[in-house]
Amino acid sequence: MQGIIQFFKDLVERSAFGVCAAIGERLGLSSGRIRMYFIYLSFVALGSPIIIYLFMAFWLNIAKYFRSNEVMA
C-alpha cells in the first residue's frame, strides 16, 4: 500500500508542478505565487481551476512529446 501511495505522489509532483513553472516563465511571475492563485481560486470557484490546471498539465505533456519527436526526426 505504501508503494502505491509513493508512486501516486511522485506522479503528481512530476506532472503538476511543471504547469506553474511554465506559466511563471511565460508571465514573468514566480511559480509559488501562481500556485497560491490556483489554491485561492479553487476555494472561491469551488474547484473549477483544478480542471483547468489538469488540462494545462496534459497540454504541456503533449507539447513536450511533440518537441521530443521533432528533435529525433
PALOFI-151223 format. One record per residue (C-alpha): residue number from 1; residue in three letters; x, y, z. Coordinates in Angstrom, 1 decimal. Layout:
<gunus>
GUNU  resi  resn       X       Y       Z
GUNU   NUM   ALA       X       Y       Z
...
</gunus>
This chain:
<gunus>
GUNU  resi  resn       X       Y       Z
GUNU     1   MET     0.0     0.0     0.0
GUNU     2   GLN     2.8     2.4     0.9
GUNU     3   GLY     4.4     1.8    -2.6
GUNU     4   ILE     1.2     2.8    -4.3
GUNU     5   ILE     0.9     6.0    -2.3
GUNU     6   GLN     4.6     6.9    -3.1
GUNU     7   PHE     4.1     6.2    -6.8
GUNU     8   PHE     1.0     8.4    -6.9
GUNU     9   LYS     2.8    11.2    -5.0
GUNU    10   ASP     5.7    11.0    -7.4
GUNU    11   LEU     3.4    11.1   -10.4
GUNU    12   VAL     1.5    14.1    -9.2
GUNU    13   GLU     4.7    16.0    -8.3
GUNU    14   ARG     6.3    15.4   -11.7
GUNU    15   SER     3.2    16.4   -13.7
GUNU    16   ALA     1.6    19.1   -11.5
GUNU    17   PHE     4.5    21.4   -10.6
GUNU    18   GLY     5.6    21.8   -14.2
GUNU    19   VAL     2.4    23.7   -15.0
GUNU    20   CYS     3.0    26.5   -12.6
GUNU    21   ALA     6.7    26.8   -13.6
GUNU    22   ALA     5.7    27.0   -17.3
GUNU    23   ILE     3.1    29.7   -16.6
GUNU    24   GLY     5.5    31.6   -14.4
GUNU    25   GLU     8.2    31.6   -17.1
GUNU    26   ARG     5.8    33.0   -19.7
GUNU    27   LEU     4.3    35.6   -17.5
GUNU    28   GLY     7.4    36.5   -15.6
GUNU    29   LEU     6.0    35.6   -12.2
GUNU    30   SER     7.2    33.1    -9.6
GUNU    31   SER     5.7    29.7    -9.7
GUNU    32   GLY     4.9    29.9    -5.9
GUNU    33   ARG     2.7    32.9    -6.5
GUNU    34   ILE     0.9    31.1    -9.3
GUNU    35   ARG     0.3    28.0    -7.1
GUNU    36   MET    -1.2    30.3    -4.4
GUNU    37   TYR    -3.5    31.9    -7.0
GUNU    38   PHE    -4.7    28.4    -8.1
GUNU    39   ILE    -5.3    27.4    -4.4
GUNU    40   TYR    -7.3    30.6    -3.7
GUNU    41   LEU    -9.3    30.4    -6.9
GUNU    42   SER   -10.1    26.7    -6.2
GUNU    43   PHE   -11.7    27.7    -2.9
GUNU    44   VAL   -13.6    30.7    -4.4
GUNU    45   ALA   -14.7    28.9    -7.6
GUNU    46   LEU   -15.5    25.6    -5.9
GUNU    47   GLY   -12.7    23.6    -7.7
GUNU    48   SER   -13.1    24.6   -11.3
GUNU    49   PRO    -9.5    25.9   -11.6
GUNU    50   ILE    -8.3    22.4   -10.8
GUNU    51   ILE    -9.9    21.2   -14.0
GUNU    52   ILE    -8.1    24.0   -15.9
GUNU    53   TYR    -4.9    23.1   -14.1
GUNU    54   LEU    -5.1    19.4   -15.1
GUNU    55   PHE    -5.9    20.3   -18.7
GUNU    56   MET    -2.8    22.5   -18.8
GUNU    57   ALA    -0.7    19.8   -17.3
GUNU    58   PHE    -2.0    17.4   -20.0
GUNU    59   TRP    -1.3    20.0   -22.7
GUNU    60   LEU     2.3    20.6   -21.5
GUNU    61   ASN     3.0    16.8   -21.6
GUNU    62   ILE     1.6    16.6   -25.2
GUNU    63   ALA     3.7    19.6   -26.3
GUNU    64   LYS     6.8    18.1   -24.7
GUNU    65   TYR     6.1    14.8   -26.5
GUNU    66   PHE     5.8    16.6   -29.9
GUNU    67   ARG     9.0    18.6   -29.3
GUNU    68   SER    11.0    15.5   -28.4
GUNU    69   ASN     9.7    13.8   -31.6
GUNU    70   GLU    10.7    16.8   -33.8
GUNU    71   VAL    14.2    16.6   -32.5
GUNU    72   MET    14.5    12.9   -33.3
GUNU    73   ALA    13.0    13.2   -36.8
</gunus>
